[in-house]
Amino acid sequence: MAAITAAEQGVRQVLVLEGTPEPLQKVRISGGGRCNVTHACWDPRELATHYPRGSRPLRGPFSRFACGDAISWFDEHGLTLVEELDGRMFPQQNRSEAVIQCLQKAARAAGVQLRTKAMVQQVRVQSERGFVLEGRGLEPLNGRCLMLSTGGHPSGRKLAEALGHQVVPPVPSLFSLTLQAPALTACSGIAIDDVGLDLKLGNARFRQTGRVLITHRGLSGPATLRLSAFAARALHESHYKGELKVDWSAGLGRQGVEQRLQQWRQEQVRRTLSAAKPFEHLPRRLWQAFLTMAGVEAERRWTDLPIKAERQLVELLCAQSLSIKGRGPFGEEFVTAGGVALGDINLATMESRRCPGLYLAGELLDVDGVTGGFNFQACWSGGWLAGQAIAAVVNGSDQKR
Ligand SMILES: Cc1cc2nc3c(=O)[nH]c(=O)nc-3n(C[C@H](O)[C@H](O)[C@H](O)COP(=O)(O)OP(=O)(O)OC[C@H]3O[C@@H](n4cnc5c(N)ncnc54)[C@H](O)[C@@H]3O)c2cc1C
């Protein structure tokens, strides 16, 4: 985005250096191969609330380039984005390849050059004359302005650190939770809406409500991923151990659940606990698992439900206590929390405060969002601002000559 924007604004020599054989590989795998490009969120202030790290500082950049601007930008470059019911926006073709093609076509049209298998390993600052880059697959290269957008790759953080920036230690964000809960994980594959998650770690408390997916290891799905994002650092510090309270009652609350169980005891007298399911939103397999967890046989009649088991069911449905054993498998997480500290960046231009002429954006920064297209949105916003700023500097100094 930065390269295209700068080139479209008249910067003549824009070169993208990519360490791997092909650029945009993360775009390719993103959103399950569909690429969730952004989110239908029109208010920059509201947009910023979806970022566990960077929320307040991002208000500035978002006031200049937010979701609506990204949607228009892609539209002007030939890619229509379509909104899903939950607000996520995908390419009309429903394939991430369409986003890659759009970006590559725009880059070619603007005259951006690309060199692949060019891994930058060292950056030297030459006062007044810009930067010299060295690395694998690269003869030393000179550049007036330099943009670092190396994602979560450690090499980018090392380069930024060597150039005087503070780097907040990286920890994973957006991961599933592994639980010690065999009766629950036996229900893997079930997804339920409106589940309340409440995690206490030391003095910090994290709450999320939304869709949850039961997996063979524990919990995943949007609400779990959001919880992991907001609690990313606290979970890392607690070595991914803790107690999670889950409210499966879909907003009924303790009183509502108690009333429903009593009503069923009176109205479904002769039917079995398993056959007469009192909560429509709970799939039968999960209801049966709750009966097992409450220690009551599913084939008992409602009239014979012991009071102790009834109380146990209320507890399980409203505040089931589950032990977190760890996070999802290594590498499964979607983004890195941490990176170059935002205090070192002028967020109006994305220029470094430590190293003039150097611009930074994307996942390399200490910014990360929840799922839903927010991570790419921060990249489009930062990239566009940097591209504009680089063009203003280069064009301005060209005019002075
Ligand atoms: C499986 C998965 C699915 C995702 N799905 C979504 C989604 O649908 N929506 C969303 O908003 N976010 C999604 N994300 C997050 C999103 O992909 C990232 O936030 C985003 O790609 C970050 O962009 P970036 O340009 O900062 O870094 P990257 O996309 O990681 O790009 C950095 C590039 O720099 C190259 N590089 C690194 N170091 C060097 C070096 N020293 N020299 C030369 N080249 C270098 C890398 O090879 C890479 O190509 C997903 C992430 C994952 C892992």
The ligand as a MOL file (V3000), in Angstrom:
LIG
                    3D

  0  0  0     0  0            999 V3000
M  V30 BEGIN CTAB
M  V30 COUNTS 53 58 0 0 0
M  V30 BEGIN ATOM
M  V30 1 C -3.4110 -17.6050 8.9620 0
M  V30 2 C -3.6130 -16.1090 9.0480 0
M  V30 3 C -4.8060 -15.5660 8.6050 0
M  V30 4 C -5.0380 -14.1810 8.7070 0
M  V30 5 N -6.2030 -13.6670 8.2410 0
M  V30 6 C -6.4310 -12.3350 8.3390 0
M  V30 7 C -7.6210 -11.7520 7.8070 0
M  V30 8 O -8.4340 -12.4070 7.1570 0
M  V30 9 N -7.8250 -10.4070 8.0030 0
M  V30 10 C -6.9160 -9.6100 8.6730 0
M  V30 11 O -7.1710 -8.4170 8.8260 0
M  V30 12 N -5.7480 -10.1350 9.1260 0
M  V30 13 C -5.4790 -11.4680 8.9650 0
M  V30 14 N -4.2970 -11.9820 9.4220 0
M  V30 15 C -3.2710 -11.0480 9.9370 0
M  V30 16 C -2.5750 -10.3710 8.7220 0
M  V30 17 O -2.1720 -11.3590 7.8130 0
M  V30 18 C -1.3760 -9.5570 9.1940 0
M  V30 19 O -1.8160 -8.6150 10.1440 0
M  V30 20 C -0.7640 -8.8200 7.9960 0
M  V30 21 O -0.3710 -9.7130 6.9750 0
M  V30 22 C 0.4390 -7.9890 8.4190 0
M  V30 23 O 0.9150 -7.3400 7.2540 0
M  V30 24 P 2.4060 -6.8060 7.1780 0
M  V30 25 O 2.5660 -6.2400 5.7990 0
M  V30 26 O 2.7130 -5.9650 8.3380 0
M  V30 27 O 3.2890 -8.1270 7.3090 0
M  V30 28 P 3.3470 -9.4280 6.3880 0
M  V30 29 O 2.0620 -9.6390 5.6740 0
M  V30 30 O 3.8740 -10.5100 7.2570 0
M  V30 31 O 4.4160 -9.0420 5.2780 0
M  V30 32 C 5.7630 -8.8370 5.6120 0
M  V30 33 C 6.6020 -9.2500 4.4300 0
M  V30 34 O 7.9410 -8.8610 4.6600 0
M  V30 35 C 8.7990 -9.9160 4.3060 0
M  V30 36 N 10.0270 -9.7300 5.1200 0
M  V30 37 C 10.1440 -9.8820 6.4570 0
M  V30 38 N 11.3810 -9.5590 6.8500 0
M  V30 39 C 12.0480 -9.1860 5.7250 0
M  V30 40 C 13.3810 -8.7470 5.4740 0
M  V30 41 N 14.2770 -8.5920 6.4620 0
M  V30 42 N 13.7530 -8.4690 4.1820 0
M  V30 43 C 12.8700 -8.5980 3.1530 0
M  V30 44 N 11.6020 -9.0180 3.3470 0
M  V30 45 C 11.2020 -9.3000 4.6110 0
M  V30 46 C 8.0340 -11.1670 4.6270 0
M  V30 47 O 8.5510 -12.2520 3.8660 0
M  V30 48 C 6.6350 -10.7650 4.2200 0
M  V30 49 O 6.3480 -11.0570 2.8860 0
M  V30 50 C -4.0370 -13.3480 9.2930 0
M  V30 51 C -2.8310 -13.9010 9.7130 0
M  V30 52 C -2.6070 -15.2690 9.5960 0
M  V30 53 C -1.2940 -15.8430 10.0450 0
M  V30 END ATOM
M  V30 BEGIN BOND
M  V30 1 1 1 2
M  V30 2 1 2 3
M  V30 3 2 2 52
M  V30 4 2 3 4
M  V30 5 1 4 5
M  V30 6 1 4 50
M  V30 7 2 5 6
M  V30 8 1 6 7
M  V30 9 1 6 13
M  V30 10 2 7 8
M  V30 11 1 7 9
M  V30 12 1 9 10
M  V30 13 2 10 11
M  V30 14 1 10 12
M  V30 15 2 12 13
M  V30 16 1 13 14
M  V30 17 1 14 15
M  V30 18 1 14 50
M  V30 19 1 15 16
M  V30 20 1 16 17
M  V30 21 1 16 18
M  V30 22 1 18 19
M  V30 23 1 18 20
M  V30 24 1 20 21
M  V30 25 1 20 22
M  V30 26 1 22 23
M  V30 27 1 23 24
M  V30 28 2 24 25
M  V30 29 1 24 26
M  V30 30 1 24 27
M  V30 31 1 27 28
M  V30 32 2 28 29
M  V30 33 1 28 30
M  V30 34 1 28 31
M  V30 35 1 31 32
M  V30 36 1 32 33
M  V30 37 1 33 34
M  V30 38 1 33 48
M  V30 39 1 34 35
M  V30 40 1 35 36
M  V30 41 1 35 46
M  V30 42 1 36 37
M  V30 43 1 36 45
M  V30 44 2 37 38
M  V30 45 1 38 39
M  V30 46 1 39 40
M  V30 47 2 39 45
M  V30 48 1 40 41
M  V30 49 2 40 42
M  V30 50 1 42 43
M  V30 51 2 43 44
M  V30 52 1 44 45
M  V30 53 1 46 47
M  V30 54 1 46 48
M  V30 55 1 48 49
M  V30 56 2 50 51
M  V30 57 1 51 52
M  V30 58 1 52 53
M  V30 END BOND
M  V30 END CTAB
M  END
